[in-house]
Amino acid sequence: MSAYQDQRVVVTGAGGGIGAALARRFAAEGATVVVNDLDPAKAASVAGDIGARAIAVPGDASAIVGEAREALGGRVDVYCANAGLASGGDAFADEAVWEAAWDVNVMAHVRAARALLPDWLERGSGRFVSTVSAAGLLTMIGAAPYSVTKHGALAFAEWLSLTYRHRGVQVHAICPQGVRTDMLTAAGSAGDLVLAPTAIEPEAVADALFDGMEKGRFLILPHPEVADFYAARATDPDRWLSGMNRLQRTWETP
Ligand SMILES: NC(=O)c1ccc[n+]([C@@H]2O[C@H](COP(=O)([O-])OP(=O)(O)OC[C@H]3O[C@@H](n4cnc5c(N)ncnc54)[C@H](O)[C@@H]3O)[C@@H](O)[C@H]2O)c1
């Protein structure tokens, strides 16, 4: 029997892409899944495809824990903070773009944790899965708000893990490079240059998560080479920045 049989799971931003793949996989493992999305039609469509093991709870991921818990009969075992905004732009991006990225990519995770932790700490168990990005370990060309807020999401996930791991709360940070979803399609020329050549399917992200959960890993790297890039960044930041700057100049040259 799967370890996730009868677990109660919430996946935000699950109306498509990675979130839909996570929701489908948890349901296939026997869990009951809340499919959340800002877009009610997308949430209903994915939940409808999954069938009896799925419940659509549309709305902003920032404030759905209460409703999701009720829909699941009073308990959440696994919370996947997956909804995200691919906010591109440089330092001159509008304040509203920076604020929205901060709100969805970071604060939605903080607000969810606030709503989940009291119950998880009382029960001595709970699992928080954060869909970050390789941009949270490295960076993304042409996307300052995205890169900065994904670093924030990773920092929050690390903080949760080190603070509560001895109290039964498990945390995983999924950090893929390109994944073939609407977000990648919308990423434009920077996505075409950096992400598309090694892009994987959303189902491969779900496979990597399930493998990492089984092994008790914090960092989930669906593109294993990201571990080498992360190490290179840490050990020789100037060399790494020069390499990234070469990529930037390639992107700038039409
Ligand atoms: N696609 C990639 O290449 C890639 C790579 C690394 C990380 N990620 C991350 O994976 C996550 C999922 O992205 P995806 O590629 O599946 O994108 P996607 O665009 O296919 O799906 C994202 C979903 O989130 C929903 N959403 C947006 N804001 C929301 C909110 N406030 N509340 C609830 N739902 C909301 C959207 O309606 C959409 O259905 C994001 O956090 C993204 O940053 C994606």
The ligand as an SDF file (V2000), in Angstrom:
LIG
                    3D

 44 48  0  0  0  0  0  0  0  0999 V2000
    7.3890   25.7590  -15.7420 N   0  0  0  0  0  0  0  0  0  0  0  0
    8.6300   25.9160  -15.3300 C   0  0  0  0  0  0  0  0  0  0  0  0
    9.5670   25.9110  -16.1590 O   0  0  0  0  0  0  0  0  0  0  0  0
    8.9410   26.0660  -13.8630 C   0  0  0  0  0  0  0  0  0  0  0  0
   10.2720   25.9000  -13.4580 C   0  0  0  0  0  0  0  0  0  0  0  0
   10.5860   26.0380  -12.1180 C   0  0  0  0  0  0  0  0  0  0  0  0
    9.5880   26.3180  -11.1930 C   0  0  0  0  0  0  0  0  0  0  0  0
    8.3080   26.4850  -11.6080 N   0  0  0  0  0  0  0  0  0  0  0  0
    7.3150   26.8040  -10.5920 C   0  0  0  0  0  0  0  0  0  0  0  0
    6.3050   25.8190  -10.5920 O   0  0  0  0  0  0  0  0  0  0  0  0
    5.0860   26.3490  -10.0830 C   0  0  0  0  0  0  0  0  0  0  0  0
    3.9550   25.9790  -11.0110 C   0  0  0  0  0  0  0  0  0  0  0  0
    4.2070   26.5720  -12.2670 O   0  0  0  0  0  0  0  0  0  0  0  0
    3.7520   25.9330  -13.6690 P   0  0  0  0  0  0  0  0  0  0  0  0
    4.9250   25.9500  -14.5470 O   0  0  0  0  0  0  0  0  0  0  0  0
    3.0050   24.6820  -13.4440 O   0  0  0  0  0  0  0  0  0  0  0  0
    2.8140   27.1140  -14.1550 O   0  0  0  0  0  0  0  0  0  0  0  0
    1.3410   27.1580  -14.7590 P   0  0  0  0  0  0  0  0  0  0  0  0
    1.2160   28.5420  -15.2550 O   0  0  0  0  0  0  0  0  0  0  0  0
    1.1110   26.0230  -15.6930 O   0  0  0  0  0  0  0  0  0  0  0  0
    0.4420   26.9200  -13.4820 O   0  0  0  0  0  0  0  0  0  0  0  0
    0.3740   27.8250  -12.4300 C   0  0  0  0  0  0  0  0  0  0  0  0
   -1.0530   27.8640  -11.9300 C   0  0  0  0  0  0  0  0  0  0  0  0
   -1.0860   28.6920  -10.7570 O   0  0  0  0  0  0  0  0  0  0  0  0
   -2.2820   29.4190  -10.7860 C   0  0  0  0  0  0  0  0  0  0  0  0
   -2.1470   30.5810   -9.8940 N   0  0  0  0  0  0  0  0  0  0  0  0
   -1.4750   31.7270  -10.1090 C   0  0  0  0  0  0  0  0  0  0  0  0
   -1.5820   32.5500   -9.0400 N   0  0  0  0  0  0  0  0  0  0  0  0
   -2.3500   31.8920   -8.1290 C   0  0  0  0  0  0  0  0  0  0  0  0
   -2.8130   32.1960   -6.8430 C   0  0  0  0  0  0  0  0  0  0  0  0
   -2.5130   33.3620   -6.2610 N   0  0  0  0  0  0  0  0  0  0  0  0
   -3.5720   31.2910   -6.1910 N   0  0  0  0  0  0  0  0  0  0  0  0
   -3.8910   30.1080   -6.7670 C   0  0  0  0  0  0  0  0  0  0  0  0
   -3.4760   29.7600   -7.9930 N   0  0  0  0  0  0  0  0  0  0  0  0
   -2.7070   30.6370   -8.6760 C   0  0  0  0  0  0  0  0  0  0  0  0
   -2.5080   29.7660  -12.2450 C   0  0  0  0  0  0  0  0  0  0  0  0
   -3.8690   30.0600  -12.5170 O   0  0  0  0  0  0  0  0  0  0  0  0
   -2.0220   28.4870  -12.9330 C   0  0  0  0  0  0  0  0  0  0  0  0
   -3.0830   27.5820  -13.2030 O   0  0  0  0  0  0  0  0  0  0  0  0
    5.3270   27.8510   -9.9320 C   0  0  0  0  0  0  0  0  0  0  0  0
    5.5810   28.1600   -8.5690 O   0  0  0  0  0  0  0  0  0  0  0  0
    6.5630   28.0870  -10.7790 C   0  0  0  0  0  0  0  0  0  0  0  0
    7.2940   29.2110  -10.3640 O   0  0  0  0  0  0  0  0  0  0  0  0
    7.9560   26.3600  -12.9200 C   0  0  0  0  0  0  0  0  0  0  0  0
  1  2  1  0
  2  3  2  0
  2  4  1  0
  4  5  1  0
  4 44  2  0
  5  6  2  0
  6  7  1  0
  7  8  2  0
  8  9  1  0
  8 44  1  0
  9 10  1  0
  9 42  1  0
 10 11  1  0
 11 12  1  0
 11 40  1  0
 12 13  1  0
 13 14  1  0
 14 15  2  0
 14 16  1  0
 14 17  1  0
 17 18  1  0
 18 19  2  0
 18 20  1  0
 18 21  1  0
 21 22  1  0
 22 23  1  0
 23 24  1  0
 23 38  1  0
 24 25  1  0
 25 26  1  0
 25 36  1  0
 26 27  1  0
 26 35  1  0
 27 28  2  0
 28 29  1  0
 29 30  1  0
 29 35  2  0
 30 31  1  0
 30 32  2  0
 32 33  1  0
 33 34  2  0
 34 35  1  0
 36 37  1  0
 36 38  1  0
 38 39  1  0
 40 41  1  0
 40 42  1  0
 42 43  1  0
M  CHG  2   8   1  16  -1
M  END
$$$$
